[in-house]
């Protein structure tokens, strides 16, 4: 019988949500009020954009195999962050 420990690391997911929070705080209030429903609807759709990354730990003869999964949001979320970051404080697009 092979024993396995399954671990899930959400640290990258937490970092992504923190970056999203910071991006929202930088938006001007009128723009945030106007696009709130659009952003929330888009976020609801990201539940299917969760990326599961597997890192298999070393097999040990005296213990179980450790399997580590990392969770993160995928390219749809990263695109949303880029779009939020491309907004200037006056609500218009920024020029980089």
C-alpha positions in Angstrom: 0.0 0.0 0.0 1.3 3.5 -0.9 0.3 6.3 1.3 0.1 9.9 0.1 -0.3 13.3 1.7 -2.2 15.8 -0.4 -1.4 19.5 0.3 -2.9 22.6 -1.3 -0.9 25.8 -1.3 -3.0 28.9 -1.8 -0.3 31.5 -1.2 -0.1 32.5 -4.9 -3.9 32.8 -5.0 -3.8 35.1 -2.0 -1.1 37.2 -3.6 -3.2 37.6 -6.7 -6.2 38.7 -4.8 -4.1 41.2 -2.9 -2.8 42.6 -6.2 -6.4 42.9 -7.4 -7.4 44.7 -4.3 -4.6 47.2 -4.7 -5.5 47.7 -8.4 -9.1 48.5 -7.4 -8.1 50.9 -4.7 -6.1 52.9 -7.4 -9.1 53.4 -9.6 -11.0 56.7 -9.4 -14.3 56.3 -7.6 -16.5 57.4 -10.5 -15.0 54.8 -12.8 -15.2 52.2 -10.0 -18.9 53.0 -9.5 -19.6 52.9 -13.2 -17.9 49.6 -13.9 -18.5 47.7 -10.6 -21.1 45.3 -12.0 -19.0 44.6 -15.1 -15.9 43.8 -12.9 -18.0 41.6 -10.5 -19.6 39.7 -13.4 -16.2 39.1 -14.9 -14.8 37.9 -11.6 -17.7 35.4 -11.3 -16.6 33.9 -14.6 -13.0 33.4 -13.3 -14.0 30.4 -11.1 -13.3 28.3 -14.1 -9.9 30.0 -14.6 -8.3 28.4 -11.6 -5.0 26.8 -12.5 -3.9 23.7 -10.6 -0.1 23.3 -10.5 1.3 20.0 -9.2 4.6 19.5 -7.6 5.3 16.0 -6.5 7.6 15.7 -3.5 10.2 13.1 -3.0 9.1 9.5 -2.2 10.2 8.5 1.3 10.7 4.9 2.4 9.6 5.7 5.9 6.6 7.9 5.1 4.0 8.9 2.5 4.5 10.5 -0.8 3.8 14.2 -0.5 1.8 15.7 -3.4 1.6 19.5 -3.4 -0.9 21.4 -5.5 -0.7 25.1 -5.9 -3.7 27.1 -6.9 -3.7 30.3 -8.9 -5.9 32.3 -11.2 -5.0 32.0 -14.9 -4.7 34.3 -17.8 -8.2 35.8 -17.6 -7.4 37.2 -14.2 -4.0 38.4 -15.3 -5.7 40.2 -18.2 -8.1 41.9 -15.8 -5.2 43.1 -13.7 -3.4 44.5 -16.8 -6.6 46.3 -17.8 -7.1 47.8 -14.4 -3.5 48.9 -14.3 -3.9 50.6 -17.7 -6.3 53.1 -16.3 -5.0 56.6 -15.3 -6.4 58.5 -12.3 -8.6 60.6 -14.6 -10.4 57.4 -15.8 -8.8 57.4 -19.2 -6.4 54.8 -20.6 -2.8 55.3 -19.6 0.0 55.5 -22.1 3.0 53.3 -21.2 
